[in-house]
Amino acid sequence: MNGEDISYADLRKVWADTSYAGWLPTVTALGYQNFFAAVRAANLTLPVNKRIHVWLGGRPVDWSKIRTKEDLSHFLDGEPDRFTADLIEDKILKRGSNALVIYGTFHFYDKGQLGDLIRERYPESMTIIEPYVGFDDKSCSEVFERSLLKEPSPAIIAVHGTDMEHRLVTSTCHFVNASNFAGLTEPQKAQRRSEMDSQPQAILGQYLLYLGPAKSLTLSPLSPDLYLDPLFRKEIDRRGKLFGAPADPWPTVMDNPMVPQYLHDYGTHP
């Protein structure tokens, strides 16, 4: 991050040697890797005392010392987000500093996870900004987006206590596709879908990051490491087995076009 030369194999440990089970078995999206390259490029244009400092959220782990499920269980014992919450408290909040925390939505909502742990000691310390990703149904996205026609793009829009808050919560529009709940009964699907739909809204109580219409949003290509580096893939497969993850066929070059893919298939893209 500070401009020193480092091999790609060593740099990859930053995102690949994660200790958090949420990234099973490793970070795969190329966009996350490019984040570090972008910060490095920005830092090279800044004086040393103005450079961006990046703190990693996962607990440091030496995977060469984790050989069995018992080793892994001992290492992961306790609250998964406690390390990150303590780091933010020690390095940021106790010093009266500010930071941008980039974490998954549910870490700021679920009981006992990151947001909850931070609010225990610093109840007014966080401002939550949730990205708009569109609704599962095209018509729902289009109706909602009409209310944003006068907004610039990108924009950060206040939500809490405004009409925007009510427009985001509707009984007929969903953020989650029902096909994600294969194996459940229809009542179970409806309940689970309702729970997941409501969770993003719980933290949309402050601001919405609007990057553009849902039909224009894209997903990052995958990192080619998993099919270009067989030794790396073998090690990641080993870690997946320790976590008890089912065998997962990794993408090939044919599965991974090196251009962003649209987040929603509304039938309007080739």
N, C-alpha and C positions, 0 to 999 in steps of 0.2 A: 504493500500500500504506500510505502514511503519512497519508492523508486529504485530500490536495490534489485540487482539481477537475481533471479531464482529459477530453478528448473520447473518445467510444467508438472513433473511428477510430484515435486515437493509442494507446489502451489495447490495442486488438486486435493491434497489432504485437508485443506481449509473447508471444502464442502463435502468431500467424500468420507472423511473420517468423523462423521457425525456420531454423537452418542444418543441422539434422540430418536426414539422408535417411530416417530411420525414420518421420518424419511426412510421408508423401507424399500429397498435395502440401501439406497443412496440417492442423492440429489441427481435428477436426470435432465432437467430443463436447462438448455443452453443459456437462457436469459439470466439465471442466477449466477452462472459463471462469468458472464459478461459484466455483471454488476461490479465485480471486483476489478476487472480490467478498466471499467469506466472511472471508478474511484481513483485508481492508480494514475490514469491519464490526467484527471483533474488535479491531483496532488502535485504532479510535476510542474504545473503552472503556478503553484501557490508557494509563498514563503513557508519555511518549516513550521513556524508558529501558527500558521493558518490552515494547515493541512487537515483533511478529514480523518478522524480516527474511527476505525471499525472494530466493534466488540462482537465476538462470536457468541451466539446464545447457547450452544451446546456445551456440556461439561467436557473438558479435555479427556481424550481417551487414546490409549495405545493399544490398537487392535492386535498387535503381535503378541500381547499378553493375555488375550481373551481367546481361549481355545475350546471351552466347553460352555454348555448352557448354564452351568453353575457359576462359572466365572462371570458371565453376562448378567445373571440374576443378581449377583452380589454388587456388581458395578452400578446397575440401574435401580438399586433399592432406594425407596423414598419417593418424594414428589418430583416428577419429571421437570417441572418448571422452576423448582426452588433455586437451582444454580443460577438461572437467568435473572430471577427476581432479586437475588442477593447481589449479583453483579451490577444491575441497574441501580440498586440502592447505594452500594459502596462507591461506584465510579461516577455516578451521575447525581442522584438525588441528595446525598449527604453533602455534596460539594456545591449544591445550588446551581448546577448546570442544566442544560437542556440537551435532549437527544431525540433522534428519530428512531423509533423501534419498529422494525419490519418483521411482523409475525403473522401467523395464520389467524383468521377470524375467531375461531372458537377458543383460542388461548386468552382472549379478552372477555369471554362470556362465561365459560364453564366454571363451576365451583372448584376451587383448589388449583386452578391453573394461573397463568402468568398475571393477568389483570387482577384477579381476586387476591393473589399474594401481595401484589404491590399496593393495592388499596387498603390492605390491613394496616399498614403503617403510614402510607401517604395517600389518604382518601381523595384528595383533590389534585393529584399530580398528573393525571393523564387526560389528553384530548384525543378522542378516537376518531380517525378518519377512515371510512370504509369505501373501497372502490366499487363503483357501479358496474355490475357484470351482466345486467339484463335479466329478463324473465325467461322461463323455459318456453313460453308461448310468444310467438312473434307479435301478435296483436297487442298483448299486454305491454311489451316493451315499447311499441310504437305509441300507444296511448300515453304511457308515462313520459316518454321523451318529448311529446308535444308541449308539455309544461316547461321544458328546458330550452325551447327554441331561442329564447332571448339570452341564454347563458353562453358565455364564451366556452371554447373547448381547447385545452382542459380548463376545469374550474373546480374550486372547492366550495361547496354549497352548504349553508346551514340547514340542518334537518330538525333538530329537537325543538318542539313547540311550534312548528310551522305546518302549513298544509302539506308540505313535502312528506312529512312523517306519515300522514294518513294515506297519501297516494302510494306509498311503498308497501303498505299493509292492506291486502285485499283478499277476500276469501276465494276469489276465482282465478287469481294469478299466483304462480309458484316460481321459486328460484330453482327448485330441484325437480328433476325428471323422475316420474314414478318407476321407470325401468331400473333405477338404481337400487330398488328394494326387491330384487328377485328372491323368491322363496317365501315371502311373507303373504299372509292372507290380505284381502282387500281392506278390511278394517285396520289391520296392522300397518299396511302401506299408508293409509290415510293419516293415521296417528303419527307415524314416523315422519312423513312428509310435512305435516303441520308443525311438528317440533323443530325440524331443520329450517323450515321457512321462517319461523319466528325468531330463531337465534340471531341471524344477521341483523334483524330489525332491532334487537335488544341493544346492539352497540351502534346502530345507525342513529343513535340519539343525539349525536353532535354534528358531524359533517360527512358529506358524501363527496368522494373524488370522482368527478365525471370526466371521462376521457373521450367520450363520443358515443354515438348510437351503438346499441348492442350488436347490430349486424356488422359493424366495422371492427369489433374487438377481435384480437387474435391470440392464439396460444404460441408459446415459444417452441421452436424445434427442440428435439432431444439432443443431448450431447452424443457425439459418435463414439465416445470412449468405450461404451459397452460392446461395440462390435468391431472396433479397430484395435483394441488392446486386450488380447485374450488373457493375459496374466491378471490384469485389473478386474476383468469380468469374473475370473475364477475366484478371486478374493471376495468380491462383492457377493457372489453366490454362496460362499462359505458363511459370510455374516448373515445372509438371509436365512439360512438353515438354522443358525443359532437362535434367531428370533422366532423360529417356527413358521416362517412364511412359506406358503405353498409354492411349488415350482412355478416359475413365471417365464414364459418364453420371451427372451429379450428382443428388442426391435433389431431389424437388419437395415442395411442402407436403403432397401426398397420400401421399408415402412416409415422412413424418416426423411421426408423432403426437407431440404435445407432452406425452406421459407416458412414464415409463420402461417399457421392454419387458423381458420376462423373459429372462434369460441362457440358460436351458435350456428347450427345448420338450419337456416330458415327457408331453405329451398331457393335461395337467390344467388348462390355462388356455384361456380362450375365444379 
